[in-house]
Amino acid sequence: MLDLPVIQMVRDSDVATIIILCVLALMSLFSWGIIILKWIFFRKNQNANARFYRQFEKVERFVDLKDLCDSSGMSALKSLTEEVLIEASKFSSFVSYDSIQHRASLLEDTIQRSIEGIRLSENRHVNFLGMCANLAPFFGLLGTVWGIMSAFFEIGKHGSADLTVVAPGIAMALITTVAGLVVAIPASGAYNIFVSRTGENEIAYYNFGSRMLSLFKRGDLLALEEVAG
């Protein structure tokens, strides 16, 4: 039995072990699908944000942000900017010293809501990786306990602890343990990487929002100076 390949060991496993292995296989399949898709998503998002930010640095007036959005491809920073522009379009063209802070406060709320929406979008399905990282070892442990129980059952049945008697149960125990770790390790690593990336992006979005808000306030102050002049 010990000389047989892993596939043969799986074939020789009992129903309970096969069910556990099937569950772990499905968890692994979905985990790797999410890992690949999320990796592609974060790479594309990073590149798109970098392109948008390079163009943003050339903008000197808040009103020019609309032209920037119209000429740019999709990105999280573009979505954030568009949300702010929509909110700003609701403001009166009349500017006073009393209204500047109120208008800025409304835009701050818009920035916060928009960033929260972006964060939820970036975190979509990532929690599944965390769930797999936590549950897979327990499924493996369940298979381990089941395999050991099977080995003891065979010892009692045959009245002997010969290797040929306990080997099938031990094999089932080991294969589920390995399967659980194979699922949990990449899922855990990817989960931590994606959560860290989302946190870094969130900080970058708030910094970008702060710069955009400064651009808006400067526009209001210039408008006041023109009126006063």
C-alpha positions in Angstrom: 0.0 0.0 0.0 2.8 2.4 0.9 4.5 1.9 -2.5 1.4 2.9 -4.4 1.0 6.5 -5.9 -1.2 9.1 -4.3 -3.9 8.6 -6.8 -4.2 4.9 -5.9 -4.2 5.8 -2.2 -7.2 8.1 -2.9 -9.0 5.4 -4.8 -8.5 3.0 -1.9 -9.8 5.6 0.6 -13.2 5.2 2.2 -16.3 7.4 1.4 -15.7 9.8 4.3 -12.1 10.5 3.3 -13.1 10.9 -0.4 -15.8 13.4 0.6 -13.2 15.4 2.7 -10.8 15.4 -0.2 -13.5 16.5 -2.6 -14.4 19.4 -0.4 -10.7 20.4 -0.1 -10.4 20.1 -3.9 -13.3 22.4 -4.5 -11.9 24.9 -2.0 -8.5 24.8 -3.8 -10.1 25.2 -7.2 -12.1 28.3 -6.1 -9.2 29.7 -4.2 -6.8 29.5 -7.1 -9.5 31.0 -9.4 -9.9 34.0 -7.0 -6.1 34.3 -6.5 -5.5 34.5 -10.3 -8.4 36.9 -11.0 -7.5 39.2 -8.1 -3.8 39.2 -9.0 -4.8 40.3 -12.5 -7.2 42.9 -11.2 -4.7 44.5 -8.8 -2.1 44.7 -11.5 -4.4 46.3 -14.0 -5.8 48.7 -11.3 -2.3 49.7 -10.2 -1.2 50.5 -13.8 -4.5 52.4 -14.6 -4.2 54.4 -11.4 -0.6 55.3 -12.1 -1.5 56.5 -15.6 -4.4 58.6 -14.2 -2.3 60.1 -11.4 0.5 61.1 -13.8 -2.1 63.1 -15.8 -3.7 64.5 -12.6 -0.4 66.0 -11.5 -0.5 68.2 -14.6 -3.9 69.6 -13.7 -3.9 73.1 -12.2 -7.6 73.8 -11.9 -10.4 71.8 -10.4 -12.7 72.4 -13.4 -10.1 70.7 -15.7 -10.7 67.4 -13.9 -13.7 66.7 -16.1 -11.5 66.8 -19.2 -9.1 64.5 -17.5 -11.8 62.0 -16.7 -13.2 62.2 -20.3 -9.7 61.4 -21.8 -8.7 58.7 -19.3 -9.4 55.0 -19.2 -11.2 53.3 -16.3 -9.5 53.3 -12.9 -10.3 53.6 -9.3 -8.9 57.1 -9.1 -11.1 58.1 -12.1 -14.2 56.7 -10.4 -13.3 58.6 -7.2 -12.8 61.8 -9.2 -16.1 61.4 -11.1 -18.0 61.0 -7.8 -16.5 64.2 -6.5 -17.2 66.0 -9.8 -20.9 64.9 -9.6 -21.2 66.2 -6.1 -19.4 69.5 -7.0 -21.8 70.1 -9.9 -24.6 70.4 -7.4 -23.0 73.5 -5.8 -24.1 77.0 -6.5 -21.8 79.1 -8.6 -21.9 81.7 -5.9 -19.0 81.4 -3.5 -18.6 83.0 -0.1 -16.2 82.6 2.8 -18.9 80.9 4.8 -19.7 78.4 2.1 -16.1 77.3 1.3 -15.8 75.1 4.4 -19.3 73.7 4.0 -18.7 72.8 0.3 -15.4 71.2 1.2 -17.0 69.2 4.0 -19.6 67.8 1.5 -16.8 66.8 -0.8 -14.9 65.1 2.0 -18.0 63.0 2.7 -18.3 62.1 -0.9 -14.6 61.1 -1.0 -15.0 58.9 2.0 -18.1 57.2 0.6 -16.5 56.6 -2.7 -13.3 55.2 -1.2 -15.4 52.9 1.0 -17.2 51.6 -2.2 -13.8 51.1 -3.9 -12.5 49.2 -0.9 -15.5 46.9 -0.8 -15.0 46.2 -4.5 -11.3 45.4 -4.1 -12.1 43.1 -1.1 -14.8 41.2 -3.0 -14.2 37.4 -2.7 -11.0 38.0 -0.7 -12.7 36.9 2.5 -13.3 33.5 0.8 -9.5 33.0 0.8 -9.4 33.8 4.5 -12.2 31.3 5.1 -10.3 28.6 3.2 -7.1 29.4 5.0 -8.9 28.9 8.3 -11.1 25.9 7.5 -8.9 23.8 5.2 -6.5 22.7 8.1 -9.6 21.6 10.1 -10.9 19.5 7.2 -7.4 18.0 7.0 -7.5 17.4 10.8 -10.9 15.8 10.5 -9.5 13.4 7.8 -6.5 12.7 10.0 -8.7 11.8 13.0 -10.9 9.7 10.8 -7.9 7.8 9.3 -6.4 7.1 12.7 -9.8 5.9 13.9 -10.0 3.6 10.9 -6.5 2.3 11.7 -7.5 1.4 15.3 -10.7 -0.2 14.0 -8.7 -2.4 11.8 -6.3 -3.3 14.7 -9.3 -4.3 16.8 -10.9 -6.2 13.9 -7.7 -8.2 13.0 -6.2 -8.4 16.5 -2.9 -7.2 15.1 -1.0 -4.0 14.7 0.8 -5.3 11.6 1.8 -2.5 9.1 -0.4 -4.0 6.5 -3.4 -3.6 8.8 -2.9 0.0 9.9 -1.3 1.3 6.7 -4.6 2.1 4.9 -5.9 4.2 7.8 -2.5 6.0 8.3 -2.4 6.7 4.6 -5.9 8.3 4.7 -4.8 10.3 7.7 -1.7 11.7 6.1 -3.2 12.4 2.7 -6.0 14.6 4.1 -3.5 16.4 6.3 -1.4 17.2 3.3 -4.4 18.2 1.2 -5.6 20.6 4.0 -2.2 22.3 4.1 -2.0 22.5 0.3 -5.3 24.4 0.3 -4.6 26.6 3.3 -1.0 27.8 2.6 -1.6 29.5 -0.7 -5.0 30.8 0.4 -3.5 32.3 3.6 -0.6 33.9 1.7 -2.8 35.4 -1.0 -5.3 36.6 1.6 -2.7 38.5 3.5 -1.1 39.9 0.3 -4.5 41.2 -1.0 -5.6 42.6 2.3 -2.3 44.5 2.6 -2.6 45.7 -1.0 -6.2 46.9 -0.3 -4.9 48.8 2.8 -2.1 50.4 0.8 -4.5 51.4 -1.9 -6.9 52.9 0.6 -4.2 55.2 2.0 -3.3 56.2 -1.6 -6.9 57.0 -2.4 -7.3 59.2 0.7 -4.0 61.1 -0.2 -5.4 61.6 -3.7 -8.7 62.8 -2.4 -6.9 65.3 -0.1 -5.0 66.7 -3.1 -8.2 66.9 -5.1 -9.9 68.7 -2.2 -7.0 71.2 -2.0 -7.5 71.8 -5.7 -11.2 72.6 -5.2 -10.5 74.9 -2.2 -7.9 76.8 -4.2 -10.4 77.3 -7.0 -13.0 78.7 -4.5 -10.4 81.0 -3.0 -9.4 82.3 -6.5 -13.1 82.9 -7.3 -13.4 84.9 -4.1 -10.3 87.0 -4.9 -11.7 87.7 -8.4 -15.0 88.9 -6.9 -13.2 91.0 -4.2 -10.9 92.4 -6.9 
